[in-house]
């Protein structure tokens, strides 16, 4: 079920919110919501598996490694069952602690 809002200036808009989040220490989940597991495919490359299937693959993903804004961090796959995350700082790196939030 979708929830919509409308003000005097706009057509009805769908409300979006966090569908899942995870904070991990390497490959160990420290806190999460909507996440069944994480896996590391290679150095600096992770998959976050959702506990429930998303209705489509149009989520936005925010990624933060080691509270470090200098690293390049991005997601490379956005599927209905999981999202892939990458961490790069001149080479592939596995952060000691990282967080990701999936918004839809």
C-alpha positions, 0 to 999 in steps of 0.5 A: 500500500502506498501513502500519498500526500498533497499540498496546495501547490503539488499533485499527490506525491508518494511518501518514501522512506528507509526500507532497510539499513545496516551497520557492519564491522567488516562482514559482521552485522552490528545493527540492521533493519530489513536486512537478512544477511551481508556477504563479501564477494571480494575486497571492498565489494559487498552484497546486502540481502533484504529480508523481504523482496522489494516491489521493484529495483528503484531504491536509492542507496546511501553508503558511508565507510569508516565515517570517511567522506574521501573514499569513493563508495557506491552501489553497483546493483540494485535488485529486488532482493539485494543491493551491491556496495563498493568501497574504493580508495585508490584501490579496493578496500574493506572498511573496518566499519560501514553503513548503508541505507536503502530508501524507497 
